[in-house]
Amino acid sequence: MKHALTMLAVLLVSACSGPFFYFPGGKLSGPEREIPEFYDIEDGTHFIELETLPSTEPYSVNRNGEFISGLIYIDPDLNAEKTWYANLFRDTMVRIKVSGDDNVCRAMDKKETDPTILEKFDLSGRAVYQLVRRH
């Protein structure tokens, strides 16, 4: 029975292109566009799907994004060994999907240095990255 449940879980996860709950996925699906200059969304924490290494080895995870004045920030735990976080150092290009939007947005991560933004985060063991338009 345990073997059957494990196989079912593997099949469900492999059938999805994007992340599935806590399981990472591959390439996100949906119409693609550039990330908007600003999101018309209430400030606070909103669910996003984040895809790293989109042009070579797509790897996607479910994350919370912090929306501040229409901009998206992520704050990874620097002490955790996370594949998606290590991927940000290999390639700054990412793709995201914001909860409730079918579009996949092309973006890049940029380490945040603005003290007025950084003060909004608990920085103990964390870094803050803004998701911005690609150059």
Summary of the structure (lengths in Angstrom):
residues: 135
radius of gyration: 15.5
end to end distance: 51.5
largest distance: 53.8
contacts: 373
relative contact order: 0.20
helix: 19%
strand: 36%
